[in-house]
Amino acid sequence: MLPPLPSYRRAGAAACAALLLAAGCAHFEPERARREHTAAFTNALTMLHASLPDRPLSLDDCVRLAMTNNYAARQADLEKELLRIGKNVAFTAFLPNVAANAGYSAYAKEPNPSTERRFASAGVEAGWPIFMPSTWFLYAAARHGFASAETTAFYVRQGIVLQTTMNYCEVLLQQDTVSALETQLRAARENAARVDGLAAEGFF
């Protein structure tokens, strides 16, 4: 074992650590951190866009992409998994508890060593908490929590499907509106061309 450092050396080591920490904080650049985060997010979007098919996306494609990349769905699945683990951990309270202990002690009265005495002890304790109401209460709470997480995840995904369907129908409606406006524009230009021709001939 190494001998302890003197007090002045300990103080010097603490001062050096504080200076290094301050130097690390002083070199933090928030603008650079934001640029790096923005670049990483943009690269992720570019890779996601590159993985999309060239054909127009169907409603099933949009729903699948929303389910895969939606943060709320991931969070709901994570909470459900954590509560599932908590329920399994709570079930272990029904298992028997076994504990063993052992001890040994000896003493002698000076100056006569012949009076030395020795004592030894050992014991085993076992318990089964299945008959305790608190065990059943804790397990029931964990089980209901997991069931609530499952229901929440289901409704979160249903909400994502509903929102995606609404957005998909809105896009289709906008596309039909654009097509109708383009048709009206072509008809208006053709009518204007006919009017210009009639006006050139003096009939209008």
Secondary structure, 3 states (H helix, E strand, C coil): CCCCCCHHHHHHHHHHHHHHHHHHHHCCCHHHHHHHHHHHHHHHHHHHHHCCCCCCCCHHHHHHHHHHHCHHHHHHHHHHHHHHHHHHHHHHHHCCEEEEEEEEEEECCCCCHHHCEEEEEEEEEEECHHHCHHHHHHHHHHHHHHHHHHHHHHHHHHHHHHHHHHHHHHHHHHHHHHHHHHHHHHHHHHHHHHHHHHHHCCCC
